[in-house]
Amino acid sequence: MADGFKANAAFFKLGFLDKNAVALGRQFKEMLPTLWMKAGAHGACPALGETVPEHEPDDMSALSEKLAAINLQLVERSAAKRKAIRWALIFICVLIAAVFAALAAMKSPYLLWDYSDPELAAAGTILHGFEFVFVRLAPIAFLAAVVGAVLTGRRKA
């Protein structure tokens, strides 16, 4: 630790510059490290008169390997989404069947309630409304969920 940092740190002198000299472009050498840091500090800090090496394009094989890895990740993500959607649709089918079974087992008990009691009247109306809407819309939702589960379960050739 007493030796300091090895080669991964650079120290710059921080001081005040004459704003007129900066405006006239006479302090560019002193401003260069600040401009380099403002630009992202990629690579070594350039010096005046030094040419910046251009990056050579990547080798085509390295580029194709990167693209293949990205394509594999996209395919895996797509398969995971498809699987999640399929299981959600299967869950919806099971839920609809369970609610149908529960409604059939109850045999509409609200029809025998005394509707002179306001609380029972409100509860009976809510139950009847739910049963009325559910029995008419659930078969459509069930068929759509079955079709969706079958279609998402198919493998593409």
TORDOKE-484386 format. One record per atom (N, C-alpha, C, O): x, y, z; residue in three letters. Coordinates in pm, 1 decimal, decimal comma, m for minus. Layout:
# TORDOKE-484386
- X:Y:Z:ALA $
...
This chain:
# TORDOKE-484386
- 82,0:m118,7:0,0:MET $
- 0,0:0,0:0,0:MET $
- 87,1:126,1:0,0:MET $
- 46,8:230,2:m51,9:MET $
- 204,4:115,9:57,4:ALA $
- 293,1:231,9:64,1:ALA $
- 344,4:269,3:m74,5:ALA $
- 384,3:383,4:m97,9:ALA $
- 343,2:170,8:m168,2:ASP $
- 391,6:198,2:m303,1:ASP $
- 289,2:276,6:m385,1:ASP $
- 323,3:334,1:m488,4:ASP $
- 165,7:279,1:m340,1:GLY $
- 61,7:350,7:m412,7:GLY $
- m3,8:261,7:m516,7:GLY $
- 14,3:140,0:m518,0:GLY $
- m78,6:324,4:m601,9:PHE $
- m146,9:249,3:m706,7:PHE $
- m47,3:213,7:m815,6:PHE $
- 49,1:285,9:m840,8:PHE $
- m73,6:98,9:m880,1:LYS $
- 19,5:55,2:m984,5:LYS $
- m6,4:133,5:m1113,7:LYS $
- 40,8:246,5:m1126,2:LYS $
- m79,3:77,1:m1209,2:ALA $
- m94,9:143,5:m1338,0:ALA $
- m239,4:181,8:m1367,8:ALA $
- m270,9:221,8:m1479,9:ALA $
- m325,9:170,1:m1270,3:ASN $
- m465,8:196,3:m1300,9:ASN $
- m514,4:331,6:m1249,1:ASN $
- m635,1:355,1:m1243,4:ASN $
- m425,7:418,1:m1212,5:ALA $
- m466,5:549,8:m1165,0:ALA $
- m377,0:656,0:m1227,5:ALA $
- m257,3:635,3:m1247,7:ALA $
- m437,7:768,9:m1257,2:ALA $
- m362,5:882,9:m1309,6:ALA $
- m399,2:1003,4:m1225,3:ALA $
- m514,7:1019,0:m1185,6:ALA $
- m302,7:1087,9:m1198,0:PHE $
- m325,2:1205,0:m1115,0:PHE $
- m313,4:1329,6:m1201,3:PHE $
- m220,2:1343,0:m1280,5:PHE $
- m407,6:1419,4:m1185,2:PHE $
- m409,2:1541,9:m1262,9:PHE $
- m404,4:1660,5:m1167,3:PHE $
- m457,3:1655,4:m1056,3:PHE $
- m340,1:1766,4:m1212,9:LYS $
- m331,7:1887,5:m1132,7:LYS $
- m458,1:1968,0:m1154,5:LYS $
- m497,3:1994,4:m1268,2:LYS $
- m521,3:2006,8:m1045,6:LEU $
- m643,4:2085,7:m1052,9:LEU $
- m609,0:2229,0:m1015,9:LEU $
- m557,8:2256,4:m907,4:LEU $
- m637,6:2317,8:m1106,3:GLY $
- m606,9:2457,9:m1080,3:GLY $
- m701,6:2547,5:m1157,1:GLY $
- m788,3:2499,5:m1230,2:GLY $
- m685,2:2676,6:m1140,7:PHE $
- m770,0:2773,5:m1209,0:PHE $
- m699,6:2821,9:m1335,0:PHE $
- m578,4:2843,8:m1335,8:PHE $
- m777,3:2838,0:m1440,8:LEU $
- m722,7:2886,4:m1567,4:LEU $
- m783,1:3023,6:m1598,7:LEU $
- m892,1:3057,9:m1552,9:LEU $
- m710,4:3098,8:m1676,2:ASP $
- m759,2:3229,2:m1719,9:ASP $
- m869,7:3207,3:m1822,8:ASP $
- m847,1:3145,1:m1926,6:ASP $
- m989,2:3258,7:m1793,7:LYS $
- m1103,1:3231,6:m1881,5:LYS $
- m1084,4:3293,2:m2020,1:LYS $
- m1136,7:3239,9:m2118,0:LYS $
- m1012,5:3402,1:m2030,5:ASN $
- m986,6:3462,8:m2161,2:ASN $
- m893,3:3375,0:m2244,0:ASN $
- m911,4:3360,4:m2364,9:ASN $
- m792,6:3316,5:m2177,6:ALA $
- m699,7:3228,0:m2248,7:ALA $
- m770,7:3100,0:m2292,0:ALA $
- m742,2:3045,9:m2398,9:ALA $
- m863,3:3051,5:m2208,7:VAL $
- m940,4:2932,0:m2244,9:VAL $
- m1030,2:2964,0:m2363,4:VAL $
- m1041,4:2884,1:m2456,5:VAL $
- m1094,2:3080,2:m2360,5:ALA $
- m1183,4:3119,4:m2469,2:ALA $
- m1107,6:3134,7:m2601,0:ALA $
- m1162,9:3107,5:m2707,6:ALA $
- m983,0:3177,6:m2594,8:LEU $
- m902,7:3194,0:m2715,7:LEU $
- m837,1:3063,8:m2759,6:LEU $
- m772,9:3060,0:m2864,6:LEU $
- m852,1:2954,8:m2679,8:GLY $
- m795,6:2825,6:m2716,2:GLY $
- m650,2:2809,1:m2679,8:GLY $
- m584,9:2717,8:m2730,4:GLY $
- m596,8:2893,9:m2594,2:ARG $
- m455,6:2888,0:m2557,9:ARG $
- m430,0:2793,1:m2441,0:ARG $
- m314,4:2764,7:m2409,7:ARG $
- m535,7:2743,2:m2375,6:GLN $
- m520,5:2655,8:m2259,0:GLN $
- m567,6:2513,0:m2290,5:GLN $
- m604,5:2438,2:m2200,0:GLN $
- m566,2:2476,3:m2418,1:PHE $
- m618,2:2345,0:m2455,9:PHE $
- m539,1:2231,8:m2391,6:PHE $
- m596,9:2130,9:m2351,2:PHE $
- m408,7:2247,7:m2381,9:LYS $
- m325,1:2142,9:m2321,5:LYS $
- m366,7:2119,4:m2176,7:LYS $
- m369,7:2005,0:m2131,3:LYS $
- m398,5:2225,4:m2104,1:GLU $
- m440,0:2211,8:m1965,1:GLU $
- m583,4:2158,2:m1954,1:GLU $
- m617,5:2093,1:m1855,3:GLU $
- m667,7:2185,3:m2055,4:MET $
- m808,0:2142,5:m2053,2:MET $
- m828,0:2000,5:m2105,5:MET $
- m934,1:1941,5:m2085,0:MET $
- m727,2:1945,2:m2172,8:LEU $
- m742,5:1814,9:m2237,0:LEU $
- m783,3:1703,9:m2139,2:LEU $
- m874,8:1628,4:m2172,2:LEU $
- m720,8:1688,7:m2019,7:PRO $
- m766,2:1583,8:m1928,0:PRO $
- m911,9:1601,9:m1883,0:PRO $
- m984,2:1503,6:m1866,7:PRO $
- m954,5:1725,5:m1863,2:THR $
- m1093,5:1751,1:m1823,4:THR $
- m1189,0:1713,2:m1935,7:THR $
- m1293,4:1653,0:m1910,9:THR $
- m1153,7:1748,1:m2059,0:LEU $
- m1237,9:1712,7:m2173,0:LEU $
- m1243,1:1560,9:m2191,1:LEU $
- m1348,0:1505,9:m2224,4:LEU $
- m1130,7:1493,8:m2169,4:TRP $
- m1124,6:1348,0:m2180,3:TRP $
- m1215,4:1282,3:m2075,4:TRP $
- m1287,8:1187,7:m2106,6:TRP $
- m1211,3:1332,3:m1951,2:MET $
- m1297,4:1277,1:m1846,3:MET $
- m1444,1:1306,3:m1876,1:MET $
- m1529,8:1221,2:m1852,3:MET $
- m1473,9:1425,1:m1927,8:LYS $
- m1611,1:1462,3:m1961,2:LYS $
- m1665,1:1373,9:m2073,5:LYS $
- m1785,3:1347,7:m2079,3:LYS $
- m1577,6:1328,2:m2162,2:ALA $
- m1617,6:1242,5:m2273,4:ALA $
- m1631,5:1096,7:m2233,4:ALA $
- m1670,5:1014,9:m2316,7:ALA $
- m1601,6:1061,1:m2110,1:GLY $
- m1620,0:923,6:m2064,8:GLY $
- m1493,3:854,6:m2020,1:GLY $
- m1500,7:744,4:m1965,8:GLY $
- m1378,9:913,6:m2040,2:ALA $
- m1250,6:860,3:m1995,7:ALA $
- m1226,0:719,3:m2046,3:ALA $
- m1186,7:632,0:m1968,9:ALA $
- m1248,6:695,6:m2174,8:HIS $
- m1222,5:564,8:m2234,3:HIS $
- m1078,3:561,0:m2282,8:HIS $
- m1033,4:650,5:m2354,3:HIS $
- m1006,7:457,0:m2243,4:GLY $
- m868,1:444,5:m2284,5:GLY $
- m778,6:537,7:m2205,4:GLY $
- m819,6:596,0:m2105,0:GLY $
- m656,2:550,7:m2252,3:ALA $
- m560,2:638,5:m2185,5:ALA $
- m589,3:783,6:m2223,1:ALA $
- m642,7:812,4:m2330,2:ALA $
- m553,5:872,2:m2133,8:CYS $
- m574,0:1014,3:m2159,1:CYS $
- m481,4:1057,9:m2272,4:CYS $
- m360,2:1038,4:m2263,1:CYS $
- m535,6:1116,1:m2378,5:PRO $
- m450,2:1156,2:m2490,6:PRO $
- m366,5:1278,7:m2455,5:PRO $
- m401,7:1358,1:m2368,3:PRO $
- m256,5:1290,8:m2525,0:ALA $
- m169,6:1407,5:m2508,9:ALA $
- m173,2:1485,5:m2640,0:ALA $
- m212,8:1431,2:m2743,2:ALA $
- m132,4:1611,8:m2637,0:LEU $
- m130,9:1692,4:m2758,3:LEU $
- m32,4:1634,1:m2858,6:LEU $
- 79,0:1595,9:m2822,5:LEU $
- m73,7:1627,6:m2983,7:GLY $
- 12,1:1575,8:m3089,4:GLY $
- 5,1:1425,0:m3101,6:GLY $
- 62,5:1368,9:m3194,9:GLY $
- m61,9:1358,7:m3012,3:GLU $
- m70,8:1212,9:m3014,7:GLU $
- m189,2:1172,6:m3102,1:GLU $
- m297,2:1230,7:m3091,0:GLU $
- m170,1:1075,7:m3186,8:THR $
- m280,3:1028,5:m3270,7:THR $
- m358,5:922,3:m3194,1:THR $
- m300,7:838,2:m3125,2:THR $
- m487,1:927,4:m3207,1:VAL $
- m574,1:831,5:m3138,8:VAL $
- m591,6:711,1:m3229,5:VAL $
- m636,0:725,6:m3343,4:VAL $
- m557,2:591,0:m3180,6:PRO $
- m571,3:473,0:m3266,1:PRO $
- m719,8:440,8:m3289,7:PRO $
- m802,7:450,7:m3199,3:PRO $
- m749,3:402,6:m3412,3:GLU $
- m886,6:366,3:m3445,2:GLU $
- m907,5:220,3:m3408,4:GLU $
- m817,5:137,5:m3422,8:GLU $
- m1027,5:190,2:m3360,7:HIS $
- m1060,4:52,5:m3325,9:HIS $
- m1087,8:m25,1:m3453,7:HIS $
- m1159,5:21,0:m3542,4:HIS $
- m1029,6:m142,6:m3461,0:GLU $
- m1054,9:m226,8:m3577,0:GLU $
- m1186,8:m300,3:m3555,5:GLU $
- m1220,8:m335,4:m3442,5:GLU $
- m1260,0:m323,3:m3662,2:PRO $
- m1387,0:m393,7:m3646,3:PRO $
- m1364,5:m535,0:m3592,9:PRO $
- m1261,8:m597,6:m3619,1:PRO $
- m1463,3:m583,5:m3517,3:ASP $
- m1452,3:m717,2:m3460,9:ASP $
- m1445,8:m821,6:m3570,7:ASP $
- m1495,7:m802,6:m3681,7:ASP $
- m1383,9:m930,0:m3536,5:ASP $
- m1376,0:m1042,6:m3627,7:ASP $
- m1517,3:m1095,2:m3651,3:ASP $
- m1599,2:m1095,8:m3559,4:ASP $
- m1545,9:m1138,5:m3771,0:MET $
- m1681,0:m1185,5:m3803,8:MET $
- m1720,5:m1306,8:m3720,9:MET $
- m1837,6:m1321,2:m3685,7:MET $
- m1627,6:m1392,7:m3689,4:SER $
- m1662,5:m1511,0:m3609,5:SER $
- m1699,7:m1470,2:m3466,6:SER $
- m1791,8:m1527,1:m3408,1:SER $
- m1629,3:m1373,2:m3410,9:ALA $
- m1663,7:m1327,2:m3276,7:ALA $
- m1800,2:m1259,9:m3277,1:ALA $
- m1878,8:m1276,7:m3183,9:ALA $
- m1827,7:m1184,5:m3381,5:LEU $
- m1956,9:m1118,9:m3393,4:LEU $
- m2068,8:m1221,0:m3409,2:LEU $
- m2175,1:m1206,1:m3348,8:LEU $
- m2046,1:m1324,7:m3489,9:SER $
- m2149,4:m1426,8:m3508,1:SER $
- m2172,1:m1505,9:m3379,5:SER $
- m2284,7:m1547,9:m3352,8:SER $
- m2067,5:m1527,1:m3299,4:GLU $
- m2084,7:m1595,6:m3170,3:GLU $
- m2167,7:m1510,4:m3074,5:GLU $
- m2252,6:m1562,8:m3002,4:GLU $
- m2143,7:m1380,8:m3073,6:LYS $
- m2222,6:m1291,6:m2988,4:LYS $
- m2369,1:m1291,4:m3031,5:LYS $
- m2458,8:m1296,3:m2947,4:LYS $
- m2392,8:m1285,8:m3160,6:LEU $
- m2530,1:m1286,8:m3211,3:LEU $
- m2599,5:m1419,9:m3182,6:LEU $
- m2719,2:m1422,7:m3154,0:LEU $
- m2524,7:m1529,7:m3190,3:ALA $
- m2583,0:m1660,4:m3158,6:ALA $
- m2620,9:m1667,8:m3011,3:ALA $
- m2724,9:m1723,9:m2976,8:ALA $
- m2537,6:m1611,6:m2924,4:ALA $
- m2568,9:m1611,4:m2781,7:ALA $
- m2691,8:m1526,7:m2753,1:ALA $
- m2776,3:m1564,7:m2672,1:ALA $
- m2701,8:m1412,7:m2819,1:ILE $
- m2819,7:m1325,9:m2801,9:ILE $
- m2944,5:m1396,4:m2853,1:ILE $
- m3049,6:m1391,0:m2789,3:ILE $
- m2933,5:m1462,5:m2967,7:ASN $
- m3047,8:m1534,8:m3023,9:ASN $
- m3092,5:m1646,8:m2930,0:ASN $
- m3212,4:m1668,1:m2912,4:ASN $
- m2998,5:m1717,7:m2870,2:LEU $
- m3032,0:m1824,5:m2775,9:LEU $
- m3103,8:m1768,2:m2654,0:LEU $
- m3200,3:m1827,9:m2606,2:LEU $
- m3058,7:m1655,5:m2603,8:GLN $
- m3125,2:m1592,5:m2489,7:GLN $
- m3267,7:m1550,3:m2525,4:GLN $
- m3359,4:m1567,2:m2445,1:GLN $
- m3286,5:m1495,9:m2644,9:LEU $
- m3420,4:m1455,5:m2688,0:LEU $
- m3513,3:m1575,1:m2702,4:LEU $
- m3630,5:m1567,4:m2665,8:LEU $
- m3461,6:m1685,9:m2755,6:VAL $
- m3542,8:m1806,7:m2770,2:VAL $
- m3580,6:m1862,0:m2633,8:VAL $
- m3695,1:m1902,5:m2613,4:VAL $
- m3486,1:m1864,4:m2539,6:GLU $
- m3515,9:m1914,1:m2404,8:GLU $
- m3618,1:m1824,9:m2335,6:GLU $
- m3708,4:m1875,5:m2269,0:GLU $
- m3605,9:m1693,8:m2350,0:ARG $
- m3701,5:m1601,4:m2288,9:ARG $
- m3840,0:m1619,3:m2349,7:ARG $
- m3940,2:m1616,9:m2278,3:ARG $
- m3845,7:m1637,3:m2481,0:SER $
- m3973,6:m1659,0:m2548,3:SER $
- m4038,1:m1789,3:m2501,9:SER $
- m4159,2:m1794,2:m2480,5:SER $
- m3958,6:m1894,5:m2486,4:ALA $
- m4012,1:m2022,3:m2439,2:ALA $
- m4062,0:m2010,6:m2295,5:ALA $
- m4164,1:m2069,9:m2260,7:ALA $
- m3992,3:m1935,8:m2213,0:ALA $
- m4035,8:m1917,5:m2074,0:ALA $
- m4167,3:m1840,1:m2068,7:ALA $
- m4255,8:m1873,8:m1990,0:ALA $
- m4180,8:m1736,6:m2151,7:LYS $
- m4305,7:m1660,3:m2156,9:LYS $
- m4420,7:m1748,9:m2203,7:LYS $
- m4530,0:m1745,1:m2147,1:LYS $
- m4395,2:m1828,5:m2307,2:ARG $
- m4497,1:m1917,3:m2360,9:ARG $
- m4541,8:m2017,1:m2254,8:ARG $
- m4661,1:m2043,7:m2240,5:ARG $
- m4447,1:m2071,6:m2181,3:LYS $
- m4479,2:m2168,7:m2076,8:LYS $
- m4560,5:m2103,5:m1964,7:LYS $
- m4656,5:m2162,5:m1915,1:LYS $
- m4522,3:m1982,5:m1925,1:ALA $
- m4595,1:m1912,2:m1818,7:ALA $
- m4738,1:m1881,1:m1862,7:ALA $
- m4832,0:m1897,3:m1784,7:ALA $
- m4754,7:m1836,7:m1987,1:ILE $
- m4888,3:m1806,9:m2038,2:ILE $
- m4972,0:m1934,3:m2044,7:ILE $
- m5090,2:m1932,7:m2010,5:ILE $
- m4911,5:m2044,2:m2088,3:ARG $
- m4985,1:m2171,1:m2097,2:ARG $
- m5034,5:m2214,9:m1960,5:ARG $
- m5150,3:m2254,3:m1946,3:ARG $
- m4947,9:m2208,6:m1859,1:TRP $
- m4989,5:m2250,8:m1724,9:TRP $
- m5092,9:m2155,0:m1665,7:TRP $
- m5179,6:m2197,8:m1589,5:TRP $
- m5085,1:m2028,3:m1699,0:ALA $
- m5187,5:m1933,8:m1652,2:ALA $
- m5323,1:m1966,8:m1714,4:ALA $
- m5425,6:m1960,5:m1646,6:ALA $
- m5324,1:m2002,0:m1842,8:LEU $
- m5449,2:m2039,0:m1908,6:LEU $
- m5506,2:m2169,0:m1852,0:LEU $
- m5627,5:m2181,5:m1835,1:LEU $
- m5419,6:m2264,8:m1822,8:ILE $
- m5465,7:m2389,7:m1759,6:ILE $
- m5524,0:m2360,3:m1621,8:ILE $
- m5625,7:m2418,3:m1583,9:ILE $
- m5460,5:m2271,1:m1546,9:PHE $
- m5512,2:m2233,8:m1415,0:PHE $
- m5649,9:m2168,7:m1427,5:PHE $
- m5738,3:m2194,7:m1345,9:PHE $
- m5668,5:m2085,0:m1528,5:ILE $
- m5798,7:m2021,9:m1550,5:ILE $
- m5904,6:m2127,7:m1580,3:ILE $
- m6016,7:m2118,3:m1530,3:ILE $
- m5870,4:m2228,7:m1661,5:CYS $
- m5965,1:m2337,0:m1690,4:CYS $
- m6004,7:m2411,1:m1562,9:CYS $
- m6122,7:m2437,7:m1540,1:CYS $
- m5906,5:m2444,0:m1480,7:VAL $
- m5934,3:m2515,2:m1355,7:VAL $
- m6017,8:m2428,6:m1262,7:VAL $
- m6109,6:m2479,0:m1198,0:VAL $
- m5988,2:m2300,5:m1254,8:LEU $
- m6063,2:m2209,2:m1168,6:LEU $
- m6209,5:m2198,1:m1213,4:LEU $
- m6300,5:m2200,1:m1130,5:LEU $
- m6231,2:m2186,5:m1343,5:ILE $
- m6368,1:m2177,9:m1395,3:ILE $
- m6444,2:m2306,2:m1365,1:ILE $
- m6560,2:m2301,0:m1324,3:ILE $
- m6380,3:m2421,4:m1384,8:ALA $
- m6446,4:m2549,4:m1355,7:ALA $
- m6478,9:m2561,0:m1207,4:ALA $
- m6585,3:m2611,3:m1171,3:ALA $
- m6388,3:m2515,1:m1120,8:ALA $
- m6412,1:m2523,1:m975,8:ALA $
- m6528,4:m2432,4:m934,4:ALA $
- m6610,6:m2471,7:m851,7:ALA $
- m6535,9:m2313,0:m990,3:VAL $
- m6646,0:m2222,9:m956,3:VAL $
- m6778,4:m2279,7:m1007,6:VAL $
- m6880,3:m2270,6:m939,1:VAL $
- m6777,8:m2338,4:m1128,0:PHE $
- m6898,6:m2403,5:m1177,9:PHE $
- m6943,0:m2515,1:m1084,3:PHE $
- m7061,7:m2527,5:m1054,1:PHE $
- m6847,9:m2596,5:m1038,3:ALA $
- m6881,3:m2705,9:m946,8:ALA $
- m6936,7:m2651,5:m815,4:ALA $
- m7032,1:m2706,9:m760,8:ALA $
- m6878,1:m2544,2:m764,6:ALA $
- m6926,2:m2486,2:m638,9:ALA $
- m7066,8:m2429,1:m655,5:ALA $
- m7150,9:m2446,0:m567,2:ALA $
- m7093,1:m2362,3:m766,3:LEU $
- m7227,2:m2307,6:m790,2:LEU $
- m7330,4:m2419,5:m806,8:LEU $
- m7443,9:m2406,8:m760,8:LEU $
- m7291,0:m2529,4:m872,7:ALA $
- m7383,1:m2642,0:m889,8:ALA $
- m7409,8:m2710,5:m756,6:ALA $
- m7521,7:m2754,5:m730,3:ALA $
- m7306,2:m2719,7:m671,8:ALA $
- m7323,4:m2784,1:m541,3:ALA $
- m7410,6:m2699,6:m449,1:ALA $
- m7483,4:m2755,1:m366,8:ALA $
- m7405,4:m2569,0:m460,3:MET $
- m7485,5:m2480,6:m374,1:MET $
- m7633,4:m2481,1:m414,1:MET $
- m7720,0:m2455,7:m330,4:MET $
- m7662,9:m2509,8:m540,9:LYS $
- m7800,3:m2514,7:m592,1:LYS $
- m7878,4:m2386,9:m561,6:LYS $
- m7995,5:m2393,7:m524,3:LYS $
- m7817,0:m2274,2:m576,7:SER $
- m7880,6:m2142,7:m560,4:SER $
- m7960,1:m2129,5:m430,8:SER $
- m8082,1:m2113,8:m436,2:SER $
- m7895,3:m2135,4:m314,7:PRO $
- m7969,8:m2130,5:m188,0:PRO $
- m8036,5:m1994,8:m163,0:PRO $
- m8128,3:m1984,4:m81,6:PRO $
- m7990,5:m1892,2:m232,4:TYR $
- m8046,2:m1757,9:m211,0:TYR $
- m8191,5:m1748,8:m257,5:TYR $
- m8262,4:m1655,1:m220,8:TYR $
- m8236,1:m1845,5:m337,9:LEU $
- m8375,0:m1842,3:m384,3:LEU $
- m8474,3:m1868,3:m271,5:LEU $
- m8590,7:m1829,7:m281,2:LEU $
- m8428,6:m1933,8:m164,2:LEU $
- m8516,0:m1966,6:m51,9:LEU $
- m8503,6:m1867,5:63,9:LEU $
- m8567,5:m1885,8:167,5:LEU $
- m8423,3:m1764,4:48,0:TRP $
- m8402,8:m1669,6:157,2:TRP $
- m8523,7:m1578,4:173,4:TRP $
- m8603,6:m1560,2:81,6:TRP $
- m8534,3:m1521,7:293,5:ASP $
- m8640,6:m1424,0:322,7:ASP $
- m8589,5:m1285,6:282,4:ASP $
- m8503,3:m1228,6:349,2:ASP $
- m8642,7:m1233,0:173,7:TYR $
- m8594,7:m1106,3:119,9:TYR $
- m8653,4:m984,2:190,3:TYR $
- m8631,3:m870,7:148,0:TYR $
- m8728,8:m1008,3:298,6:SER $
- m8776,9:m893,1:375,5:SER $
- m8664,9:m835,6:461,9:SER $
- m8671,6:m719,7:502,6:SER $
- m8562,4:m915,7:490,0:ASP $
- m8443,9:m867,3:562,6:ASP $
- m8353,1:m797,5:460,9:ASP $
- m8311,3:m861,1:364,1:ASP $
- m8321,2:m668,8:479,7:PRO $
- m8242,9:m595,2:378,4:PRO $
- m8103,9:m653,8:354,6:PRO $
- m8054,9:m650,9:241,7:PRO $
- m8039,5:m706,9:458,7:GLU $
- m7904,8:m762,3:440,0:GLU $
- m7910,3:m888,0:354,9:GLU $
- m7826,7:m906,0:266,3:GLU $
- m8007,7:m975,9:379,9:LEU $
- m8021,6:m1095,5:297,6:LEU $
- m8063,6:m1059,4:155,9:LEU $
- m8021,8:m1124,5:60,1:LEU $
- m8145,1:m957,2:142,3:ALA $
- m8187,1:m914,3:8,6:ALA $
- m8067,2:m865,9:m72,7:ALA $
- m8055,4:m898,2:m190,9:ALA $
- m7977,5:m788,0:m9,7:ALA $
- m7858,0:m739,0:m79,3:ALA $
- m7764,7:m854,7:m114,0:ALA $
- m7713,3:m861,8:m225,6:ALA $
- m7742,9:m945,3:m18,9:ALA $
- m7654,3:m1059,6:m44,0:ALA $
- m7712,2:m1150,3:m151,8:ALA $
- m7639,2:m1197,5:m239,0:ALA $
- m7842,8:m1175,1:m146,6:GLY $
- m7905,7:m1259,5:m247,6:GLY $
- m7898,5:m1198,4:m385,7:GLY $
- m7875,7:m1268,9:m484,0:GLY $
- m7917,5:m1068,8:m394,1:THR $
- m7909,5:m1000,6:m522,6:THR $
- m7767,9:m1007,9:m579,9:THR $
- m7749,3:m1028,4:m699,9:THR $
- m7668,7:m990,8:m492,5:ILE $
- m7528,6:m998,4:m537,9:ILE $
- m7495,8:m1139,6:m584,6:ILE $
- m7434,1:m1156,7:m689,7:ILE $
- m7536,1:m1241,5:m508,0:LEU $
- m7509,7:m1379,7:m547,7:LEU $
- m7580,3:m1414,5:m678,1:LEU $
- m7521,8:m1478,2:m765,7:LEU $
- m7705,1:m1373,1:m690,8:HIS $
- m7779,2:m1401,5:m813,2:HIS $
- m7715,2:m1331,0:m932,8:HIS $
- m7703,7:m1389,6:m1040,5:HIS $
- m7674,1:m1206,9:m914,6:GLY $
- m7607,6:m1133,8:m1023,0:GLY $
- m7478,0:m1200,9:m1064,6:GLY $
- m7449,9:m1214,4:m1183,7:GLY $
- m7398,1:m1243,4:m965,5:PHE $
- m7272,6:m1311,3:m996,8:PHE $
- m7298,9:m1440,6:m1073,1:PHE $
- m7233,8:m1468,5:m1173,8:PHE $
- m7396,2:m1520,4:m1023,8:GLU $
- m7426,6:m1647,4:m1088,5:GLU $
- m7479,1:m1623,6:m1230,4:GLU $
- m7441,1:m1694,8:m1323,3:GLU $
- m7564,8:m1525,2:m1247,0:PHE $
- m7621,6:m1493,9:m1378,0:PHE $
- m7511,6:m1458,9:m1478,9:PHE $
- m7508,3:m1512,4:m1589,8:PHE $
- m7423,2:m1369,6:m1439,2:VAL $
- m7316,2:m1326,0:m1530,1:VAL $
- m7213,8:m1437,7:m1550,9:VAL $
- m7167,8:m1459,4:m1662,9:VAL $
- m7178,4:m1507,9:m1444,3:PHE $
- m7076,5:m1611,5:m1454,5:PHE $
- m7120,5:m1724,4:m1547,1:PHE $
- m7042,4:m1769,5:m1630,9:PHE $
- m7244,4:m1770,3:m1533,0:VAL $
- m7292,8:m1882,7:m1612,9:VAL $
- m7298,6:m1845,8:m1761,3:VAL $
- m7290,0:m1934,3:m1846,5:VAL $
- m7312,9:m1719,0:m1793,4:ARG $
- m7319,5:m1678,7:m1933,2:ARG $
- m7182,2:m1647,5:m1993,6:ARG $
- m7159,6:m1672,2:m2112,0:ARG $
- m7091,0:m1593,6:m1912,9:LEU $
- m6959,7:m1554,8:m1967,3:LEU $
- m6851,5:m1660,5:m1947,2:LEU $
- m6756,9:m1666,7:m2025,7:LEU $
- m6863,3:m1742,5:m1845,0:ALA $
- m6757,6:m1839,1:m1814,5:ALA $
- m6736,2:m1942,1:m1925,3:ALA $
- m6621,0:m1975,6:m1952,9:ALA $
- m6840,6:m1994,2:m1990,3:PRO $
- m6812,4:m2089,5:m2098,2:PRO $
- m6728,6:m2029,7:m2211,6:PRO $
- m6643,0:m2097,3:m2268,7:PRO $
- m6753,8:m1903,6:m2243,3:ILE $
- m6674,7:m1837,3:m2348,1:ILE $
- m6530,0:m1823,0:m2302,5:ILE $
- m6437,6:m1850,3:m2379,2:ILE $
- m6509,7:m1780,3:m2177,7:ALA $
- m6374,1:m1765,7:m2124,4:ALA $
- m6305,6:m1901,7:m2114,5:ALA $
- m6185,7:m1913,0:m2140,0:ALA $
- m6381,5:m2005,0:m2077,4:PHE $
- m6325,4:m2140,3:m2066,0:PHE $
- m6277,2:m2189,0:m2202,2:PHE $
- m6165,6:m2239,8:m2214,1:PHE $
- m6360,8:m2173,7:m2305,1:LEU $
- m6321,0:m2216,6:m2440,3:LEU $
- m6200,1:m2137,9:m2490,5:LEU $
- m6109,5:m2194,6:m2551,7:LEU $
- m6199,1:m2007,8:m2464,3:ALA $
- m6084,6:m1926,4:m2507,1:ALA $
- m5956,7:m1970,4:m2435,5:ALA $
- m5849,8:m1974,9:m2496,3:ALA $
- m5967,7:m2002,6:m2307,2:ALA $
- m5849,8:m2046,8:m2232,0:ALA $
- m5802,4:m2183,2:m2279,9:ALA $
- m5681,9:m2207,3:m2287,3:ALA $
- m5895,0:m2272,9:m2312,5:VAL $
- m5856,0:m2405,2:m2363,9:VAL $
- m5785,4:m2390,6:m2498,7:VAL $
- m5680,8:m2451,2:m2521,8:VAL $
- m5843,5:m2309,9:m2586,7:VAL $
- m5780,5:m2288,1:m2717,9:VAL $
- m5642,2:m2224,3:m2700,3:VAL $
- m5546,2:m2265,1:m2765,7:VAL $
- m5632,3:m2125,1:m2612,6:GLY $
- m5502,8:m2061,2:m2587,5:GLY $
- m5400,9:m2157,8:m2530,2:GLY $
- m5284,2:m2154,6:m2569,3:GLY $
- m5443,4:m2244,7:m2437,1:ALA $
- m5350,5:m2342,5:m2379,7:ALA $
- m5303,9:m2442,1:m2483,3:ALA $
- m5187,5:m2482,2:m2482,9:ALA $
- m5393,9:m2483,2:m2573,0:VAL $
- m5354,4:m2577,4:m2680,1:VAL $
- m5259,2:m2510,1:m2776,5:VAL $
- m5158,7:m2569,4:m2815,8:VAL $
- m5289,1:m2387,0:m2815,2:LEU $
- m5203,5:m2317,9:m2911,2:LEU $
- m5066,6:m2282,7:m2853,1:LEU $
- m4966,5:m2287,9:m2924,6:LEU $
- m5060,6:m2247,5:m2726,0:THR $
- m4928,8:m2215,9:m2668,4:THR $
- m4848,7:m2340,5:m2637,5:THR $
- m4727,4:m2333,1:m2617,4:THR $
- m4915,7:m2456,1:m2633,4:GLY $
- m4843,7:m2581,3:m2607,2:GLY $
- m4780,6:m2641,2:m2730,7:GLY $
- m4695,6:m2729,7:m2719,9:GLY $
- m4820,4:m2594,9:m2848,2:ARG $
- m4765,0:m2648,1:m2971,1:ARG $
- m4621,9:m2601,7:m2990,7:ARG $
- m4585,9:m2488,7:m2957,7:ARG $
- m4541,8:m2691,2:m3045,0:ARG $
- m4401,7:m2657,9:m3074,5:ARG $
- m4393,3:m2611,6:m3219,9:ARG $
- m4460,0:m2665,3:m3308,4:ARG $
- m4310,9:m2512,4:m3241,1:LYS $
- m4289,4:m2465,6:m3379,0:LYS $
- m4185,3:m2555,3:m3445,5:LYS $
- m4086,5:m2594,4:m3383,3:LYS $
- m4208,2:m2586,6:m3569,9:ALA $
- m4117,0:m2675,7:m3642,1:ALA $
- m3998,2:m2601,1:m3694,7:ALA $
- m3911,0:m2660,6:m3758,1:ALA $
